[in-house]
Amino acid sequence: MNQDNIAVSVAGLEKKFGAFTAVNKINFEVMQGEIYGFLGPNGAGKSTTIRMLCGIISPTSGSGKVGGFDIIKEQHKIKEHIGYMSQKFSLYNDLTIKENINFYSGLYKIPRKDKLARFNEVIHAAGLEGMENNLTSTLAGGWKQRLALGCALLHKPRILFLDEPTSGVDPITRANFWGIIKKLSSGGVTVFVTTHYMDEAENCNRMVLIYHGTIIARGSPQEMKTNCMKDEVLEIILPDSQAWLEKIDKLDGVKEAALFGSNIHAVVYDSTKAVSAIKEFLQKNNIEKSGVNKIMPTLEDVFVSSIEEYDRTEPQKN
């Protein structure tokens, strides 16, 4: 692998807070220009990892480089070359939109001759024309997120770290936000994004799943769905699926069942045996307009299955 094409790399990265291990000796590489997803439930170690990569906190052990700079010895240089949007809204609510952008222009040491052009770029990208003098506190969540992203891009970083960037915003705003992320990536910006939304993770080129500070799965969305799940998944189509969920979950051969939209997804040990058992159940209960099909697992299926597998095999770590 060409080292010049690697934007982020870590080896044996670990972070402890006292006796608690938040990040457990993880390894990964992020290529320039790709969207790299860091998936996991709350408390899995996502934000701690991103803070180490951004030079905000130092690792307990291990090594890493961001943009060619050492995350232990060159933290100040890293901060000059990256954009960072934190999980919590990072702008100042008591300042106007204009004042926030000007503040970050100063923080990033934007040359005086470039400030007006960069200001206009942020306003245009965020769709905030005519609102420059409004207090930031008056903006709805989605607009705040766009403004925060614009401020993180003021100095035109080549690597962008986004920590749960769409948390708490509506689905349409989330989709628009990901449109911006894809455009940045196509322009050569490396995007490292943490999320627990599985539908969003489909937009990533590659990803890892982290749980209890440990990476338990990795690959492209397609690889995750085809290689990272030992069990098979059936889609059960039937009316009033909520009413039948608990009984299907208890059928022989069904490992677990959960609602997925208006249907049921059942994770099974052996699809041939499970399909027979489920069809027999549907017939016995005279459930018409029903069907059972083997399907490729969704990322959500992989997410849940991988975590349950880890909990079974590593109980002492939980």
Secondary structure, DSSP 8 states (H G I E B T S, - for coil): --GGGEEEEEEEEEEEETTEEEEEEEEEEEETT-EEEEE--TTSSHHHHHHHHTTSS--SEEEEEETTEETTT-HHHHHHHEEEE-SS--S-TTSBHHHHHHHHHHHTT--HHHHHHHHHHHHHHHT-TT-TTSBGGGS-HHHHHHHHHHHHTTT--SEEEEESTTTTS-HHHHHHHHHHHHHHHHTT-EEEEEE--HHHHTT-SEEEEEETTEEEEEE-HHHHHHHS--SEEEEEE-TTHHHHHHHHHTSTTEEEEEEETTEEEEEES-HHHHHHHHHHHHHHTT--S-EEEEE---HHHHHHHHHHHHHHH-GGG-
